[in-house]
Amino acid sequence: MTSQKQKIITFLLIFAVILLIVDIAIDKIQQSELPEKSFTLKEVSVVKIDSAFFKVLGDYGIESGWISKKKVKQVYDDSTKVEYSIKIPADIPAPLIIRDINKIIEKDITGFVSEEKRINGSTEIRIYVNEILKLKATLLPVKTLIRKRNSLAFIISDALDLGSGNFNKFLGFTQPLACMIVPDKSLMLQADTLKKYRKEYVLLLNNEINDSKMKLKQEYPKELLRGSIKNILSSFRDSKIVAVDEKSALYISPIYNFVRDDFKRQGIKLFPLKEFIQLEGADESELFSKFKFYANDTTGMRQKIFICSFNNFEKIIMELEQYKKKGHKIIALSESYMTQNTN
């Protein structure tokens, strides 16, 4: 009986020792895996920060040829391995780039610190996570560096037909917009107020001219036509462009050449509506697609002059801000090629 008890005790001791060994082995395995897991998580933060950095550079139209990098000695296994040097056009404020990088990073990574230092006109960026350097980059402004983008101008076709609320909103837009006016004495005062808000206007010759002193009718003798043209130009002296509707009776009438030449004699060239880009679409998808196509189009004239409704302009305004960030310029009509060439 005593021998049997000893065997049981011995078995239990051996079993306990085995359990202890297994437990120690499992603990060591878990500890050996922990640094690898932590390392992976830290590496993800490097990837995210680099991704945010290059996304913002793309948003500002920074070309790949302006970016260089060199290897640096790693202080820690999970610190950055490279240092970037980026040439940027002088018209891009470095603080805006840094602000946008921080906005993206803070959504996904907590405990990061961003530092900026100005050195002889350049800006050095350092981003740390848990006191470990994850990104080091230097932004170098170069005056000769230019983002080759299109210039865009906008004419709001129905601005003067808007209610007071939307018309005031139109006047309040910071963009140098223009509106379209069909010549009429009743609109002179409203046209004059546009200057106060840095807004311009285009005159449109079409079938809707009702003012008897500004009509351009086929049966009018030349002197009466000259008088109408004189009244139009004297009443709307600040008009930057005069456009003509190709579907109007004037455009297809025998007097059109005479009218065109008389405007030209006074330094005004008539532009058919087909020379403008009609920004419209059956739905928002088509509208955005059309806008992006022409905004990105580098064939032909690098100035794109759009005619659109107030409603459609509001729809694309956020997209327009992204294009401005990339380097596209929003210009006034008075800066466009249409006002520079009257031949």
C-alpha positions as CSV (number, residue, x, y, z in Angstrom):
1,M,0.0,0.0,0.0
2,T,2.9,2.2,0.9
3,S,4.6,1.4,-2.4
4,Q,1.3,2.3,-4.3
5,K,1.1,5.7,-2.6
6,Q,4.7,6.4,-3.4
7,K,4.0,5.7,-7.1
8,I,1.0,8.0,-7.1
9,I,3.0,10.8,-5.4
10,T,5.9,10.3,-7.8
11,F,3.5,10.5,-10.8
12,L,1.9,13.7,-9.5
13,L,5.3,15.3,-9.0
14,I,6.4,14.4,-12.5
15,F,3.1,15.7,-13.9
16,A,3.4,19.0,-12.0
17,V,7.0,19.5,-13.3
18,I,5.8,18.9,-16.8
19,L,3.0,21.4,-16.4
20,L,5.4,23.9,-15.0
21,I,7.8,23.4,-18.0
22,V,4.9,23.8,-20.5
23,D,3.7,26.9,-18.8
24,I,7.2,28.5,-18.8
25,A,7.6,27.5,-22.5
26,I,4.3,29.1,-23.5
27,D,5.2,32.3,-21.6
28,K,8.5,32.5,-23.4
29,I,6.9,32.0,-26.7
30,Q,4.4,34.7,-26.0
31,Q,7.1,37.1,-24.9
32,S,9.2,36.4,-28.0
33,E,6.2,37.1,-30.2
34,L,5.3,40.4,-28.5
35,P,8.1,42.5,-29.9
36,E,7.3,41.3,-33.4
37,K,3.7,42.3,-33.0
38,S,4.6,45.7,-31.5
39,F,7.1,46.2,-34.3
40,T,4.4,45.5,-36.9
41,L,2.0,48.0,-35.3
42,K,4.7,50.7,-35.2
43,E,5.6,50.0,-38.9
44,V,1.9,50.6,-39.8
45,S,2.2,54.1,-38.4
46,V,5.2,54.7,-40.7
47,V,3.2,53.5,-43.7
48,K,0.2,55.7,-42.7
49,I,2.3,58.8,-42.2
50,D,4.2,58.3,-45.5
51,S,0.8,57.7,-47.3
52,A,-0.6,60.9,-45.8
53,F,2.5,62.8,-46.7
54,F,2.4,61.8,-50.4
55,K,-1.3,62.3,-50.7
56,V,-1.0,65.9,-49.6
57,L,1.9,66.5,-52.0
58,G,-0.3,65.1,-54.8
59,D,-3.2,67.4,-53.6
60,Y,-0.9,70.4,-54.2
61,G,0.2,69.2,-57.6
62,I,3.8,68.4,-56.5
63,E,5.4,66.4,-59.3
64,S,7.4,63.2,-58.6
65,G,10.5,64.8,-60.3
66,W,10.5,67.4,-57.5
67,I,10.9,64.8,-54.8
68,S,14.2,63.1,-53.8
69,K,15.1,60.9,-50.9
70,K,18.2,59.6,-49.2
71,K,18.8,56.8,-46.6
72,V,19.4,57.8,-43.0
73,K,20.7,55.8,-40.1
74,Q,17.9,54.3,-38.0
75,V,18.0,55.2,-34.4
76,Y,15.4,52.5,-33.7
77,D,14.2,49.5,-35.7
78,D,10.9,51.2,-36.2
79,S,12.1,54.8,-36.9
80,T,12.2,56.2,-40.4
81,K,14.8,54.9,-42.8
82,V,14.7,57.8,-45.3
83,E,14.8,61.6,-45.4
84,Y,12.8,63.4,-48.1
85,S,13.7,66.6,-49.9
86,I,10.9,68.3,-51.8
87,K,11.1,71.3,-54.1
88,I,7.9,73.3,-54.1
89,P,6.7,76.3,-56.1
90,A,7.1,79.5,-54.2
91,D,3.4,80.2,-54.3
92,I,2.6,77.3,-52.1
93,P,2.8,78.2,-48.4
94,A,4.6,75.4,-46.5
95,P,2.4,75.8,-43.4
96,L,-0.6,74.7,-45.6
97,I,1.1,71.5,-46.6
98,I,2.0,70.8,-42.9
99,R,-1.6,71.6,-41.8
100,D,-3.1,69.1,-44.3
101,I,-0.6,66.4,-43.4
102,N,-1.5,66.8,-39.7
103,K,-5.2,66.7,-40.4
104,I,-5.0,63.3,-42.1
105,I,-2.6,61.8,-39.6
106,E,-4.6,62.8,-36.5
107,K,-7.7,60.8,-37.8
108,D,-5.8,57.5,-37.5
109,I,-2.8,57.9,-35.2
110,T,-2.9,59.2,-31.6
111,G,0.2,60.3,-29.7
112,F,1.9,61.9,-32.7
113,V,3.9,65.1,-32.5
114,S,4.6,67.4,-35.5
115,E,7.6,69.8,-35.5
116,E,8.5,72.4,-38.1
117,K,11.7,74.4,-38.3
118,R,12.7,77.1,-40.8
119,I,16.2,76.9,-42.0
120,N,17.5,79.5,-44.6
121,G,14.1,79.8,-46.3
122,S,13.3,76.0,-46.3
123,T,11.0,74.2,-43.8
124,E,12.0,71.0,-42.1
125,I,9.2,68.7,-41.0
126,R,9.6,66.0,-38.3
127,I,6.8,63.8,-37.2
128,Y,7.2,61.6,-34.1
129,V,5.0,58.8,-32.7
130,N,5.7,57.8,-29.1
131,E,8.8,59.9,-29.3
132,I,10.1,57.9,-32.3
133,L,10.9,59.8,-35.5
134,K,8.6,58.5,-38.3
135,L,9.0,61.2,-41.0
136,K,11.7,63.7,-41.8
137,A,11.3,66.0,-44.8
138,T,12.5,69.3,-46.0
139,L,10.3,71.7,-48.2
140,L,12.4,73.9,-50.5
141,P,10.6,76.8,-52.2
142,V,11.9,77.4,-55.7
143,K,10.8,80.6,-57.5
144,T,11.3,79.2,-61.0
145,L,9.2,76.1,-60.3
146,I,5.7,76.4,-61.9
147,R,2.7,74.1,-61.7
148,K,1.5,74.0,-65.3
149,R,-2.2,74.1,-64.9
150,N,-5.2,75.7,-66.7
151,S,-6.7,79.1,-65.8
152,L,-10.5,78.9,-65.3
153,A,-13.1,81.7,-65.6
154,F,-16.8,81.5,-64.8
155,I,-19.8,83.4,-66.2
156,I,-23.0,82.8,-64.2
157,S,-25.8,82.9,-66.8
158,D,-28.7,83.6,-64.5
159,A,-27.2,85.7,-61.8
160,L,-29.5,88.7,-62.4
161,D,-32.6,86.5,-62.4
162,L,-31.8,85.2,-58.8
163,G,-33.8,86.1,-55.8
164,S,-32.2,88.6,-53.4
165,G,-30.8,85.9,-51.1
166,N,-29.0,84.0,-53.9
167,F,-27.9,87.2,-55.7
168,N,-26.3,88.4,-52.5
169,K,-24.6,85.0,-52.2
170,F,-23.3,85.4,-55.7
171,L,-21.9,88.8,-54.8
172,G,-20.3,87.4,-51.7
173,F,-18.3,84.7,-53.5
174,T,-14.6,85.4,-53.2
175,Q,-14.0,84.0,-56.7
176,P,-13.8,86.7,-59.5
177,L,-17.0,85.7,-61.2
178,A,-18.9,87.4,-64.0
179,C,-22.6,87.4,-64.9
180,M,-24.4,87.6,-68.2
181,I,-26.6,90.7,-69.1
182,V,-29.0,91.1,-72.0
183,P,-28.8,94.9,-72.7
184,D,-31.7,96.8,-71.1
185,K,-31.8,100.2,-69.5
186,S,-33.5,98.7,-66.4
187,L,-30.4,96.7,-65.6
188,M,-27.9,99.6,-65.7
189,L,-28.0,100.2,-62.0
190,Q,-27.6,96.6,-61.1
191,A,-24.7,96.3,-63.5
192,D,-23.0,99.2,-61.8
193,T,-23.2,97.6,-58.4
194,L,-21.2,94.6,-59.6
195,K,-17.9,96.5,-59.5
196,K,-18.2,97.0,-55.7
197,Y,-18.0,93.3,-55.2
198,R,-15.2,92.6,-57.7
199,K,-17.7,91.0,-60.2
200,E,-17.7,91.6,-63.9
201,Y,-20.3,91.1,-66.7
202,V,-20.7,90.0,-70.2
203,L,-23.3,91.5,-72.6
204,L,-25.4,88.9,-74.6
205,L,-27.0,89.9,-77.9
206,N,-30.0,87.6,-78.4
207,N,-33.7,87.7,-79.2
208,E,-34.6,88.9,-75.7
209,I,-33.4,92.5,-76.2
210,N,-36.6,94.5,-75.5
211,D,-35.3,98.0,-75.0
212,S,-36.3,100.0,-78.1
213,K,-33.1,102.1,-78.0
214,M,-30.9,98.9,-77.9
215,K,-32.7,96.6,-80.4
216,L,-30.7,95.4,-83.4
217,K,-33.5,94.5,-85.9
218,Q,-33.0,93.5,-89.5
219,E,-35.3,96.2,-90.8
220,Y,-33.4,99.0,-89.1
221,P,-31.3,101.3,-91.3
222,K,-27.6,101.5,-90.6
223,E,-27.8,104.8,-88.7
224,L,-30.4,103.4,-86.4
225,L,-28.3,100.3,-85.9
226,R,-25.3,102.4,-85.1
227,G,-27.4,104.3,-82.6
228,S,-28.5,101.1,-80.9
229,I,-24.9,99.9,-80.7
230,K,-23.8,103.3,-79.2
231,N,-26.5,103.1,-76.6
232,I,-25.6,99.6,-75.6
233,L,-21.9,100.4,-75.1
234,S,-22.5,103.7,-73.4
235,S,-25.0,102.2,-71.0
236,F,-22.7,99.3,-70.1
237,R,-19.3,100.7,-70.2
238,D,-17.7,98.1,-67.9
239,S,-18.7,95.2,-70.1
240,K,-15.6,93.0,-70.6
241,I,-17.0,90.9,-73.4
242,V,-19.9,91.0,-75.9
243,A,-21.3,87.6,-76.8
244,V,-23.9,86.7,-79.4
245,D,-26.3,83.8,-79.5
246,E,-25.9,81.9,-82.7
247,K,-29.6,80.9,-82.5
248,S,-30.7,84.5,-82.5
249,A,-32.4,86.3,-85.4
250,L,-29.5,88.8,-85.3
251,Y,-26.8,86.2,-85.9
252,I,-28.5,84.6,-89.0
253,S,-29.7,88.0,-90.4
254,P,-28.1,90.0,-93.3
255,I,-27.3,92.8,-90.8
256,Y,-25.0,90.7,-88.6
257,N,-21.8,91.4,-90.5
258,F,-22.5,95.2,-90.3
259,V,-23.2,94.9,-86.6
260,R,-20.1,92.8,-86.0
261,D,-17.9,95.3,-87.9
262,D,-19.4,98.3,-86.1
263,F,-18.6,96.8,-82.7
264,K,-15.1,95.9,-84.0
265,R,-14.6,99.5,-85.1
266,Q,-15.0,100.5,-81.5
267,G,-12.6,97.9,-80.3
268,I,-15.1,95.2,-79.4
269,K,-15.0,91.7,-80.8
270,L,-18.2,89.7,-80.8
271,F,-17.9,86.1,-79.5
272,P,-20.4,83.5,-80.5
273,L,-21.6,81.4,-77.5
274,K,-20.0,78.3,-79.0
275,E,-16.6,79.7,-78.0
276,F,-17.6,79.3,-74.3
277,I,-17.9,76.0,-72.5
278,Q,-21.5,75.4,-71.5
279,L,-21.2,73.7,-68.1
280,E,-24.3,71.7,-67.7
281,G,-25.3,68.0,-67.4
282,A,-28.3,65.7,-67.2
283,D,-27.3,64.9,-63.6
284,E,-24.5,65.8,-61.2
285,S,-22.3,62.9,-62.4
286,E,-22.4,64.3,-65.9
287,L,-21.8,67.8,-64.7
288,F,-18.7,66.8,-62.6
289,S,-17.4,64.7,-65.5
290,K,-17.7,67.6,-67.9
291,F,-16.0,70.0,-65.6
292,K,-13.1,67.7,-64.8
293,F,-12.6,67.0,-68.5
294,Y,-12.2,70.6,-69.5
295,A,-10.4,71.7,-66.3
296,N,-7.7,69.0,-67.0
297,D,-7.7,69.5,-70.8
298,T,-4.2,70.7,-71.9
299,T,-5.0,70.8,-75.7
300,G,-5.5,74.1,-77.3
301,M,-6.1,77.2,-75.2
302,R,-5.0,76.8,-71.5
303,Q,-7.7,79.3,-70.5
304,K,-11.2,77.7,-70.1
305,I,-14.2,80.0,-69.9
306,F,-17.3,78.4,-68.6
307,I,-20.9,79.5,-68.7
308,C,-23.1,77.9,-66.0
309,S,-26.1,78.5,-63.9
310,F,-25.8,79.6,-60.3
311,N,-27.0,76.2,-59.1
312,N,-24.4,74.3,-61.1
313,F,-21.6,76.6,-59.9
314,E,-22.6,75.8,-56.3
315,K,-22.4,72.1,-57.0
316,I,-18.8,72.2,-58.3
317,I,-17.4,74.8,-55.9
318,M,-15.9,72.2,-53.5
319,E,-14.3,70.5,-56.5
320,L,-13.1,73.8,-57.7
321,E,-11.2,74.4,-54.4
322,Q,-9.3,71.1,-55.0
323,Y,-8.3,72.3,-58.4
324,K,-7.1,75.6,-57.0
325,K,-5.0,73.7,-54.5
326,K,-3.4,71.7,-57.4
327,G,-2.4,75.0,-59.1
328,H,-5.3,75.9,-61.3
329,K,-6.0,79.6,-61.3
330,I,-9.5,81.2,-61.1
331,I,-9.2,84.3,-63.2
332,A,-11.5,87.3,-64.0
333,L,-12.8,87.7,-67.5
334,S,-10.7,90.9,-67.8
335,E,-7.6,88.6,-67.5
336,S,-8.7,86.3,-70.3
337,Y,-7.6,86.0,-73.9
338,M,-11.0,87.3,-75.0
339,T,-10.3,90.8,-73.7
340,Q,-6.8,90.9,-75.0
341,N,-7.6,90.2,-78.7
342,T,-10.1,92.3,-80.7
343,N,-8.9,91.3,-84.1
